[in-house]
């Protein structure tokens, strides 16, 4: 963000008069909640309701968050989990009330809370990585970004070189540059979106 990176968005949002921080917080975390809920069997309207309820709960509960008791993500994941499971239980569509809340068959509604939290944590990592990749796309030539994505998906440098008409050393050079920049963007996003732990 535009201030000291250690002064996270969460910390800034604790100041209720900082409308810019609240707007950014809402934008990032609303998108993340939607991202998590895409892995559920809730209907579109139910997802919208859950997102709204989670964001209202976040705004009212944020001043009570105590970073000495754990990471923000864990605290927020618990909030998402309780609200989403409550919405699922209220669902009137009997065909979906078979305890299969998450589409992932290994995670059950009444299952281990740690499994659900792990699924939300994985979604968080994927979400932050996607945000970082979007930022990287604004810095590098689109051809090089596409080459990077293909290389991390298993396409070899020789094949990319032949197909894209680039030298192999150019493939490696830009893959490494983009990888470093991606790591930097992920780190920056984490600093911006999470309060520092003590």
Phi, psi and omega in degrees: 000190187270002178244182178309128186296336178284345178269082193295165177301321179297314180298316179296321183291342175297336174276100186301341179277352180275084183294327178298316180295316179297319179298315179293319178301312181299314182300311183291312186282332173296314179298321179294317179299315176302317180302314179296316184291343176296340180272005182254172177262018176289148177288169179302316179293321178295321178298315178302316180296317180296315179301314181299315181295318179297316182293322176295318179295320178299314182296322181279333185262344184306319178298341180270353180294129180243104185296342179287346180263000178147174182290151178301316181303319179295316178298315181291321178299320178298319178297313179300313183301310182296318181290317181293319179294321176301318179294321179296318180293330179282347184303138181264359180274096186300332182294343180256358186267051182254019182078005179264083182284309177272146177296329179293114186298339183280351181246121182249153180303315182267011184284192182295126179301324180298324178294317179294317178298321179295322178295319179293320178299318178297320177297321179299313181298318179295318180298312180296321178297320178294318177299317180296319179296322177298322177292319179298323181298337179276349185259323187253159174303133181305327179297319180290324178294316178298320177299317179299312181300316179296322181292322179285344175269008171108357178285130184286159181298320179299312180297317179296320180300312181295315184289320185265352180071031179247151175291149180301319180296330176291321177302309181296317182300311182285329175298316180292318179297315180293320178299315178298317181294321179298316178299318178298316180295320177298313179300316180297316179297318179297317177298322182284325188265347182233142175289150177293145177269153181260000000 
